[in-house]
Amino acid sequence: MDDSQDGRREPVRFRVPCPNCSGGVRTRARLGVRGDRTGTGHIPEACPDCFGRGWLPFGR
């Protein structure tokens, strides 16, 4: 008997792309102060919704 017929299969888990990021990376505009200059930059960070994976589990 091979492993595919012993009745112990993993449940199928569906997943969907995270709508809040692009591949697990999200850019956030932040105000920065450096010396005598002030500016806004787009800083890449890991998406807090999908934990940087780029997808969300479907149905949970």
Backbone bond lengths (Angstrom), bond angles and torsions (degrees), N, CA, C in turn:
res aa  C-N    CA-C-N  psi(-1)  N-CA   C-N-CA  omega(-1)  CA-C   N-CA-C  phi
1 M - - - 1.447 - - 1.525 108.03 -
2 D 1.303 117.09 127.25 1.458 119.49 179.29 1.533 110.22 -89.20
3 D 1.325 116.26 172.27 1.465 121.51 -174.23 1.522 113.46 -66.60
4 S 1.307 118.51 -25.06 1.461 119.78 -177.21 1.520 112.68 -76.99
5 Q 1.332 118.37 -12.37 1.457 120.71 -177.21 1.528 113.75 -114.89
6 D 1.307 118.40 11.18 1.459 118.72 -177.92 1.527 113.60 -89.38
7 G 1.336 118.84 0.27 1.449 122.50 174.71 1.516 115.11 85.23
8 R 1.321 118.44 2.95 1.467 121.31 179.61 1.515 109.62 -107.56
9 R 1.314 116.04 76.51 1.457 119.34 -179.94 1.517 110.45 -101.56
10 E 1.302 115.60 148.51 1.459 121.20 174.45 1.519 109.10 -71.53
11 P 1.337 118.19 142.93 1.470 119.33 176.23 1.531 110.31 -67.05
12 V 1.301 115.10 144.04 1.463 119.94 179.41 1.518 107.99 -75.54
13 R 1.314 116.82 126.92 1.460 121.50 179.37 1.519 108.45 -114.06
14 F 1.306 114.14 122.39 1.451 119.57 178.27 1.518 109.05 -90.87
15 R 1.313 115.90 151.65 1.455 120.53 177.84 1.516 109.88 -142.12
16 V 1.311 114.89 154.28 1.461 121.99 -178.86 1.527 108.05 -126.83
17 P 1.336 117.60 150.81 1.467 119.79 176.60 1.530 111.06 -61.95
18 C 1.287 116.68 143.27 1.467 121.79 179.93 1.527 109.04 -70.03
19 P 1.332 117.98 125.33 1.467 120.08 -179.05 1.521 113.42 -78.58
20 N 1.327 118.49 -6.50 1.454 121.50 -174.29 1.523 114.37 -102.39
21 C 1.338 117.32 0.96 1.461 118.94 -177.83 1.525 109.98 -149.64
22 S 1.302 115.48 -177.43 1.457 121.95 177.61 1.526 107.85 -126.41
23 G 1.316 116.50 98.04 1.460 120.91 179.26 1.512 113.74 68.98
24 G 1.325 117.67 26.78 1.460 120.69 179.31 1.509 114.71 92.39
25 V 1.332 117.40 -5.47 1.461 121.50 -179.22 1.523 108.47 -115.61
26 R 1.308 115.12 130.20 1.454 120.84 178.31 1.521 108.21 -122.69
27 T 1.319 116.82 137.99 1.460 119.89 176.47 1.521 108.87 -99.95
28 R 1.286 115.36 139.43 1.454 121.64 -179.41 1.524 108.85 -127.62
29 A 1.314 115.58 131.75 1.464 120.08 177.38 1.519 108.97 -75.12
30 R 1.315 115.44 128.78 1.465 120.18 179.74 1.520 109.16 -134.44
31 L 1.292 114.16 144.83 1.450 121.38 176.85 1.517 108.04 -85.57
32 G 1.314 115.60 130.33 1.450 119.79 -179.66 1.513 112.26 -125.16
33 V 1.305 115.74 148.67 1.459 121.65 178.65 1.511 107.16 -123.34
34 R 1.319 115.90 123.91 1.463 121.06 179.45 1.528 108.45 -134.25
35 G 1.298 115.76 109.39 1.464 119.79 -179.82 1.515 110.79 63.03
36 D 1.319 115.29 -117.95 1.464 120.10 -179.88 1.527 111.99 -101.93
37 R 1.337 117.82 10.37 1.461 121.34 -178.41 1.517 110.97 -113.32
38 T 1.317 114.80 148.18 1.457 121.72 175.48 1.517 107.47 -127.96
39 G 1.305 117.72 137.20 1.458 120.13 -179.34 1.515 111.41 -159.28
40 T 1.313 113.97 172.33 1.456 121.00 178.89 1.516 108.71 -113.84
41 G 1.311 116.99 136.23 1.456 121.38 178.66 1.510 110.56 -132.70
42 H 1.316 115.59 157.47 1.456 121.31 176.68 1.519 107.51 -102.04
43 I 1.308 116.15 110.61 1.461 122.35 -174.11 1.517 109.27 -103.97
44 P 1.344 118.12 122.51 1.462 119.41 177.47 1.524 111.05 -73.65
45 E 1.335 116.08 140.74 1.454 121.34 177.46 1.521 108.89 -147.84
46 A 1.318 116.19 161.08 1.465 120.59 177.24 1.522 108.74 -69.24
47 C 1.300 116.35 138.18 1.463 121.96 -178.58 1.530 109.51 -66.98
48 P 1.340 118.48 126.18 1.466 120.09 179.64 1.532 113.21 -75.00
49 D 1.328 118.12 -17.35 1.462 120.43 -178.92 1.522 112.48 -77.86
50 C 1.343 116.52 -41.13 1.471 119.82 -178.21 1.535 111.82 -109.89
51 F 1.328 117.75 5.30 1.464 123.70 179.59 1.522 112.67 59.95
52 G 1.331 116.57 33.03 1.463 121.45 176.29 1.514 114.79 79.66
53 R 1.332 119.16 7.21 1.455 121.31 -179.27 1.525 112.59 -83.42
54 G 1.337 117.20 -28.97 1.462 120.26 -179.39 1.512 114.13 92.04
55 W 1.334 118.51 -0.68 1.458 121.65 179.35 1.524 109.99 -145.75
56 L 1.309 115.61 157.80 1.463 123.08 178.93 1.512 109.49 -119.36
57 P 1.332 118.57 144.60 1.480 119.18 175.39 1.521 109.88 -69.09
58 F 1.294 116.47 139.02 1.465 122.27 -178.43 1.519 109.49 -91.73
59 G 1.317 115.93 131.59 1.455 119.64 175.97 1.506 115.00 93.11
60 R 1.306 118.73 11.55 1.473 121.21 177.12 1.480 109.65 -121.84
